[in-house]
């Protein structure tokens, strides 16, 4: 699910799988221009391992690099964020 917030930022729900115990820490940056950093909400209550839902807020459209870290393990992906009008 994704939504456009009143300030123009784009919010998306993203699920992660933690194969090791620890707290998920998420960071992100826009690769194709200047922008404030990604904001991430990692709610508590899902234990220290396994499925972890998150909310990511991209301040602008563009090409974004997102990195999730648990302990020494990390996963990075790149995504294009855009607004679709109908």
N, C-alpha and C positions, 0 to 999 in steps of 0.2 A: 504494500500500500504506500502511496505517496500523496502528498498534499502541498499546495502552495500556501505559505503563511502570509499574514497581513503585511509583513515587512518585505515580501518578495522572496524570502528564502524557501528552499524546498526540503520538506521533511519526508523521510523514508524509514520504514521498518525493515530491519535486516536481522536475520537469524544467524548465529554463529554456533559452531560445535567445538567445545573445548575438550581435547583428547587428554589433557593433563590437568591436574588440580591447580587452581590459582585464580586470581582476579583478572578479568579481561580489561585491557586498557586500549582505547581506540584513538588514533590521531589521523588527521587528513590535511592535505594541502592541494590547492589548485595548481596544475602544471602548466596551463596555457595562458596565465595572466595573474594579476594581483587580486587577492581576495583575503578576507579574514579567514582564520582556520576553521575547519569543520568542527561542529559541536556534536558531541556524542552523549547519549543517555544510556547508561548500563544499569538497569534496575537490579536491586538485590532480591533475594528470595529464590534463586534458582540453583543453589548449591555451589560447590567449587569446581564442578566438572560436568561435562555434558552440554545440553542445549542452553543457549543464552540469547534471549531476544534483546534487541537494542533499537534505539531510535537515533538516526543520523540526520543532522540538519546541515545542508549545504547552503552557505550564504549567497552563492551566485550559481548561475549555470556555468558550464564549462567542463573541462577535463580534470578529474579529481583522482588523486592517489590516496587510498585509504589503507591504513595498517592497523591490524589488531595484534596485541601481544599478550601472552600468558607466560610468565616466567621468562625462560630463554627462547621460547618458541614464538614465531611470528608469521603472519600471513598478510601479504600485500596484494591489492587488486586495484585496477584502474577502471574508472567508469566515466562515461559521458553523461552529464546531468543537463537535461533540457526541459523546457516548459512546452507542453503540447496544448494548442488552443483548438477548440472545436467550432 
